[in-house]
Amino acid sequence: MTTPTAIDSSSNKLAPEQYDDTTLVSVNDLIIGKRIHFPLYDVNGVLLLAADSNITAEIKQAVRNRGETTVRVANDDVRRITIASQGDGQNHSLSLDCEMFRKLDAIIDGGLLTLKNKGEPVKETIKPIGRKAYDPEQRARLFESHQQNGLALGEMLAGVLRGQASDSATLSAVTSHYLHEMTIDSDNVLSSAISQFSEGDFVAHALETALLAMAIGIELGLDAENVRHLGMAGLVHDWGMMRVPAHIRENPDRLDSVAMLEIKKHPIHSLQLQEKISNLPRVVTIAAYQAHERMNGTGYPRGRSGESIHLFARILQVADAFVGMTSRRPYRPAMMRYAAMECLIRQAKERYVDGKVVRCLLKIQSLFPIGSYVSLSDGSVAVVIRRNKDLYTQPIVARIQDADGNTVDQEADENIIDLHEAEDLTVSQALPMPGSDEIEFGLDYYNSSLDKDLEE
């Protein structure tokens, strides 16, 4: 491939004869933090990013804003800067009748994988925080952790996709780190994840799902080891989606039966990839295997129902659905966090998901989840920063704008409000995130989109 100096600066266009030196990859597969040695182009060969540039969340979003979902990457850069599978010479087709799945099904059917706490429930070690702003030092630490952990997980996934053996040590270290941070301030952990991760980032989605699942597990009374294992399952349960063709993953239209079959294969692909990871606890594998089952038996890959689905998998289904609904998808904008919570409550009533798990999600997020923007009855605008025990409709908020539209210091003590204690002050409505295209979907949208959201 030619160097950047050989590119026609007037056209910034890749010569047709150089196309063979590039590979088309999904924008989502670019790993944030990696440096490209060669320029990055769009599908038509137009220069997007100069050589020796770092890939950032902002750059990925800017490319998406151009309407690009696929980019041309130099062949010599592909393996280093993407998490797309480049193939390892193996046949990845796998039947549910193979020995791996027979063993997993035997464990599940025989009740051989019981869930027990060996230590004290994490919940009992956490002191209530009450009406208090986020600690800025912890928040800065969390932002740095999200970047570092996202990069480490992306590199691990890229290696496993290439057939390289790995170890569960990275997964264990990531979940142990966040468990410690959650014992300090779980609300801060969950809120920082929302504001830090960019939409469309596969690894970021997995990390945010894992964090939410861990918070639910803590609320359910799990001990430290179980919470860590639950988080590890959240990190790896959807890895197989990277073996689903990009044109299916990023399809903006309703998928046909053939494409849906490819989607439903991804738990199988995930297990294949997990076979490359040594010392992975068996419960992690079981949870990943069952994460897309439904309580009413309409899920996959086995169509199991109720208590035959492991608790970790039931937690993951709720966490993954919430993060997915509140993220932009090719076929819809992101849901408001309040709307996603309403959808999950309806799904619990219809037995798509475990109602007990959804109730725990309500306890850790409230009906107006952490990160939601709301207008208050006095005309001011606030952001939800904390749960408030079991007071689902009265979270703790930080006012960001007064009734006249003036910006206020949201960290000032007078603007941190416990709505349960505030006299004559209530949430009047949920609002979309500023600068986003979030909308609150009504019942018609819910009925038309529910199946596609659940299928993925």
C-alpha positions in Angstrom: 0.0 0.0 0.0 1.2 3.5 -0.7 2.2 5.8 2.1 0.2 8.9 2.9 2.6 11.1 1.0 1.8 9.2 -2.2 -1.9 10.1 -2.0 -3.2 12.8 -4.3 -3.8 15.6 -1.8 -6.2 17.4 -4.1 -8.6 14.4 -4.2 -7.6 12.5 -1.1 -8.8 9.4 -3.0 -7.5 5.9 -3.0 -6.5 4.7 -6.4 -8.7 1.8 -7.8 -5.6 -0.5 -8.1 -5.0 0.0 -4.3 -8.4 -1.4 -3.3 -6.9 -4.9 -3.1 -4.6 -3.6 -0.3 -7.5 -2.8 1.9 -10.3 -4.7 3.7 -13.8 -3.6 4.3 -14.7 -3.7 8.1 -17.5 -2.4 10.2 -17.0 0.9 11.9 -18.2 -0.8 15.1 -15.2 -3.2 14.9 -12.6 -0.5 15.2 -10.9 -0.6 18.6 -10.8 2.7 20.4 -7.2 3.7 21.4 -5.5 1.9 18.6 -3.2 3.8 16.2 -3.5 3.3 12.4 -0.2 2.9 10.5 -2.0 3.6 7.2 -4.9 6.0 6.2 -8.5 5.0 6.7 -10.9 5.3 3.8 -14.7 5.1 3.1 -16.0 2.4 0.8 -15.5 4.6 -2.2 -11.8 5.2 -1.4 -12.3 8.7 0.0 -9.8 9.5 2.8 -11.4 9.6 6.3 -8.4 9.5 8.6 -4.7 10.2 8.1 -2.0 7.6 8.9 -0.6 7.5 12.4 -3.8 8.8 13.9 -5.5 7.3 17.0 -8.9 5.8 16.8 -11.2 7.6 19.3 -14.9 7.4 20.2 -15.3 10.8 18.7 -13.8 9.7 15.4 -16.0 6.6 15.2 -19.1 8.7 15.8 -18.0 11.3 13.3 -17.7 8.5 10.7 -21.2 7.2 11.6 -22.5 10.8 11.3 -21.4 10.8 7.7 -23.7 7.8 7.1 -20.8 5.3 6.9 -21.2 1.9 8.5 -18.2 0.3 6.8 -14.7 1.6 6.2 -11.6 0.5 4.2 -8.7 -0.5 6.4 -5.2 -1.3 5.2 -4.6 -5.1 5.2 -1.6 -4.6 7.4 -3.7 -2.7 10.0 -6.8 -4.9 10.1 -5.6 -7.4 12.7 -4.2 -4.8 15.0 -7.1 -2.3 15.1 -10.3 -4.3 14.7 -12.1 -7.0 16.6 -13.6 -8.5 13.5 -12.9 -12.1 12.9 -10.3 -12.6 10.3 -10.7 -16.4 10.3 -8.5 -19.0 11.8 -8.9 -21.6 9.1 -11.5 -23.6 11.0 -15.1 -24.4 10.2 -17.2 -22.6 12.8 -20.5 -24.3 12.0 -21.6 -26.1 15.1 -24.7 -28.2 15.9 -26.5 -28.2 19.2 -26.1 -32.0 19.1 -22.4 -31.7 19.7 -20.7 -33.0 22.9 -20.2 -29.5 24.3 -23.9 -28.8 24.4 -24.8 -32.2 25.6 -22.6 -31.7 28.6 -24.1 -28.3 29.3 -27.6 -29.5 29.0 -26.9 -32.5 31.3 -25.6 -30.0 33.9 -28.7 -27.9 33.6 -31.2 -30.7 33.5 -29.5 -32.5 36.4 -29.5 -29.4 38.6 -25.8 -29.9 39.1 -25.0 -26.2 39.0 -26.7 -24.8 42.1 -26.1 -21.2 43.1 -24.8 -20.8 46.6 -23.1 -18.0 48.4 -19.8 -18.9 50.0 -19.3 -15.6 51.7 -21.3 -12.6 53.0 -23.7 -10.9 50.6 -22.0 -7.8 49.1 -25.2 -5.8 49.8 -24.6 -6.2 53.6 -21.2 -4.5 53.3 -22.4 -1.4 51.6 -23.4 1.7 53.6 -26.3 3.8 52.2 -25.1 7.1 50.7 -28.3 9.1 50.7 -28.5 12.6 49.2 -24.9 13.1 48.1 -23.2 14.2 44.9 -20.7 12.0 43.2 -17.2 12.0 44.4 -15.1 13.7 41.7 -12.0 11.6 42.4 -13.8 8.3 42.1 -15.5 9.6 38.9 -12.2 10.5 37.3 -10.9 7.1 38.3 -13.9 5.4 36.7 -13.5 7.3 33.4 -9.9 6.2 33.2 -10.9 2.6 34.1 -13.5 2.5 31.4 -11.0 3.5 28.7 -8.3 1.1 29.9 -10.6 -1.9 30.5 -12.4 -1.3 27.2 -9.1 -1.4 25.4 -7.9 -4.6 27.2 -11.2 -6.4 26.6 -11.2 -5.4 22.9 -7.7 -6.8 22.5 -8.7 -10.0 24.3 -11.7 -10.5 22.0 -9.6 -9.7 18.9 -7.1 -12.4 19.9 -9.7 -15.0 20.6 -11.5 -14.3 17.3 -8.1 -15.0 15.6 -8.0 -18.3 17.4 -5.5 -17.3 20.0 -5.6 -19.0 23.5 -6.4 -16.6 26.3 -6.9 -16.7 30.1 -9.8 -15.5 32.2 -7.4 -13.4 34.3 -8.3 -10.2 32.4 -12.1 -10.8 32.9 -11.5 -11.5 36.6 -9.4 -8.4 37.1 -12.0 -6.2 35.4 -14.9 -7.5 37.4 -13.0 -7.4 40.7 -12.0 -3.8 40.0 -15.6 -2.7 39.4 -16.9 -4.7 42.4 -14.6 -2.7 44.6 -15.8 0.6 43.1 -19.5 -0.5 43.5 -18.9 -1.0 47.2 -17.8 2.6 47.3 -20.6 4.1 45.2 -22.6 1.9 42.7 -24.6 4.8 41.4 -21.4 6.6 40.4 -20.2 3.5 38.6 -23.5 3.1 36.6 -23.8 6.8 35.8 -20.2 7.1 34.6 -20.7 4.1 32.3 -23.6 5.8 30.6 -21.8 9.1 29.9 -18.5 7.5 28.9 -19.4 4.9 26.4 -20.3 5.7 22.8 -23.2 4.1 21.0 -22.4 1.3 18.6 -19.2 0.2 20.5 -19.6 -3.6 20.9 -17.1 -3.9 23.8 -18.6 -0.9 25.6 -22.1 -2.4 25.3 -20.8 -5.6 26.9 -19.0 -3.7 29.7 -22.1 -1.6 30.5 -24.3 -4.8 30.5 -21.8 -6.5 32.9 -21.9 -3.5 35.3 -25.6 -3.4 35.3 -25.9 -7.1 35.8 -23.4 -6.9 38.7 -25.5 -4.2 40.4 -28.6 -6.3 40.0 -26.7 -9.3 41.5 -25.7 -7.2 44.5 -29.3 -6.2 45.1 -30.3 -9.8 44.9 -28.0 -10.7 47.7 -25.1 -12.4 45.9 -21.7 -12.7 47.5 -18.5 -11.3 46.0 -17.5 -14.4 44.0 -20.9 -14.8 42.4 -21.1 -11.1 41.5 -17.7 -11.4 39.8 -18.7 -14.5 37.9 -21.9 -12.8 36.8 -19.9 -9.8 35.6 -17.6 -12.1 33.6 -20.6 -13.7 32.0 -21.9 -10.3 31.0 -18.5 -9.5 29.4 -18.4 -12.6 27.1 -22.1 -13.6 26.6 -22.5 -11.8 23.2 -19.0 -12.4 21.8 -20.5 -14.7 19.1 -22.2 -11.7 17.5 -18.9 -10.8 16.0 -19.2 -14.0 13.9 -22.5 -12.9 12.5 -22.0 -11.1 9.2 -21.9 -7.3 9.5 -24.6 -6.8 6.9 -27.0 -8.7 9.2 -25.9 -7.1 12.5 -26.3 -3.6 11.0 -29.4 -4.2 8.9 -31.8 -1.3 9.3 -34.8 -3.4 8.2 -36.7 -6.2 9.7 -34.7 -9.4 9.4 -36.0 -12.4 7.4 -36.0 -15.9 8.8 -32.6 -16.8 7.3 -31.0 -13.7 8.8 -32.7 -14.4 12.2 -31.2 -17.9 12.1 -27.8 -16.4 11.8 -28.5 -14.1 14.8 -29.8 -17.1 16.8 -26.5 -18.9 16.2 -24.5 -16.4 18.1 -24.8 -18.1 21.5 -23.2 -21.1 19.9 -20.4 -19.0 18.4 -19.9 -17.4 21.9 -19.4 -20.8 23.4 -16.9 -21.7 20.7 -14.9 -18.6 21.6 -15.1 -19.2 25.3 -13.5 -22.6 24.7 -10.3 -20.6 23.9 -10.3 -19.1 27.4 -8.7 -21.1 30.2 -9.9 -21.2 33.8 -13.3 -19.8 32.9 -15.8 -20.8 35.6 -18.4 -23.2 34.3 -21.2 -21.0 35.6 -20.0 -18.2 33.3 -20.4 -20.6 30.3 -23.9 -21.7 31.4 -25.0 -18.1 31.9 -23.7 -17.1 28.4 -25.3 -20.2 26.9 -28.8 -19.3 28.3 -28.7 -15.5 28.2 -31.2 -15.3 25.3 -33.7 -17.8 26.7 -37.1 -16.3 27.8 -39.1 -17.0 30.8 -42.1 -18.1 28.7 -40.0 -20.5 26.6 -39.9 -18.5 23.4 -36.1 -17.8 23.5 -33.1 -19.6 22.1 -31.0 -21.7 21.7 -33.1 -24.4 23.6 -36.4 -22.7 24.3 -36.1 -23.3 28.1 -38.4 -21.5 30.5 -38.8 -20.4 34.1 -36.5 -21.9 36.7 -34.7 -24.1 34.1 -32.9 -20.9 33.1 -30.0 -20.1 35.4 -30.5 -17.0 37.6 -27.3 -15.4 36.1 -28.8 -15.8 32.6 -32.1 -14.2 33.7 -30.2 -11.3 35.1 -28.2 -10.9 31.9 -31.3 -10.9 29.8 -32.7 -7.9 31.7 -29.4 -6.0 31.8 -28.7 -6.6 28.1 -32.2 -5.6 27.1 -32.0 -2.4 29.1 -28.6 -1.4 27.7 -29.8 -2.4 24.2 -33.0 -0.4 24.4 -31.2 2.7 25.6 -28.6 2.5 22.8 -29.1 3.4 19.1 -29.8 0.5 16.8 -29.7 0.5 13.0 -33.5 0.2 12.9 -34.4 2.8 15.6 -33.0 5.6 17.7 -32.2 5.0 21.4 -35.1 4.7 23.8 -35.3 7.1 26.7 -34.2 5.3 29.9 -37.7 5.8 31.4 -39.3 4.3 28.3 -36.9 1.3 28.5 -37.9 0.7 32.1 -41.5 0.8 31.2 -40.9 -1.7 28.4 -39.2 -4.1 30.8 -42.0 -3.9 33.3 -44.4 -4.8 30.5 -42.1 -7.7 29.4 -42.1 -9.0 33.0 -45.9 -9.0 33.0 -45.9 -11.0 29.7 -43.2 -13.4 31.1 -40.5 -12.5 28.6 -38.2 -11.7 31.5 -38.0 -12.5 35.2 -40.2 -10.1 37.2 -38.0 -10.6 40.3 -35.0 -9.4 38.3 -36.9 -6.4 36.9 -38.0 -5.4 40.5 -34.3 -5.4 41.5 -33.5 -3.2 38.4 -36.2 -0.8 39.6 -34.6 -0.7 43.1 -31.1 0.1 41.7 -32.3 2.5 39.0 -35.8 3.8 40.0 -38.6 4.2 37.5 -36.7 7.2 36.2 -33.3 5.5 35.8 -29.9 6.9 36.7 -28.9 9.2 34.0 -32.5 10.2 33.1 -33.4 13.8 32.5 -36.6 15.0 34.1 -38.7 18.1 34.4 -39.8 18.9 38.0 -43.2 20.3 39.1 -41.6 23.7 39.7 -40.5 24.0 36.0 -36.9 23.2 36.6 -34.9 20.4 34.9 -32.8 17.8 36.7 -30.8 14.6 36.0 -31.4 11.5 38.2 -28.1 10.7 40.0 -29.2 8.1 42.7 -31.8 5.5 43.6 -33.9 6.3 46.7 -34.4 2.9 48.5 -37.8 1.5 47.3 -39.2 4.9 46.4 -39.3 4.3 42.6 -40.9 7.5 41.6 -38.9 9.7 44.0 -35.2 9.4 43.1 -32.5 11.7 44.1 -31.8 14.3 41.4 -29.4 17.1 40.6 -31.0 20.2 39.3 -29.2 21.5 36.1 -31.6 24.3 35.0 -34.0 26.5 36.9 -37.6 27.3 35.9 -36.4 30.2 33.8 -34.0 28.1 31.8 -30.8 29.3 33.5 -28.0 26.8 34.0 -27.2 26.1 37.7 -24.4 24.3 39.5 -25.6 20.8 39.7 -23.0 19.8 42.3 -24.1 22.6 44.7 -25.7 21.2 47.8 -28.9 23.1 47.3 -29.4 21.5 43.8 -29.0 17.9 45.1 -32.6 17.0 45.8 -34.2 14.0 47.6 -37.7 14.1 46.0 -39.1 12.1 48.9 -38.1 14.9 51.3 -38.7 17.8 49.0 -42.1 19.4 49.9 -44.5 19.7 46.9 -41.8 18.8 44.4 -42.3 15.9 42.0 -41.3 14.6 38.6 -43.7 16.0 36.0 -42.3 14.2 33.0 -39.3 12.3 31.6 -37.1 14.1 29.1 -34.8 12.9 26.3 -31.0 13.3 26.9 -30.0 16.8 25.7 -28.6 16.8 22.2 -29.9 13.3 21.4 -32.7 12.0 19.2 -34.2 9.9 22.0 -37.9 9.7 22.0 -40.4 8.2 24.4 -42.0 5.3 22.4 -45.7 4.7 22.8 -47.6 1.4 22.9 -47.8 1.1 19.1 -44.0 1.3 18.8 -43.6 -1.1 21.6 -45.8 -3.7 20.0 -44.1 -3.4 16.6 -40.4 -3.4 17.8 -40.5 -5.7 20.9 -39.8 -8.9 19.0 -36.8 -7.5 17.2 -35.3 -6.1 20.4 -35.8 -9.4 22.2 -34.5 -11.5 19.3 -31.2 -9.6 19.4 
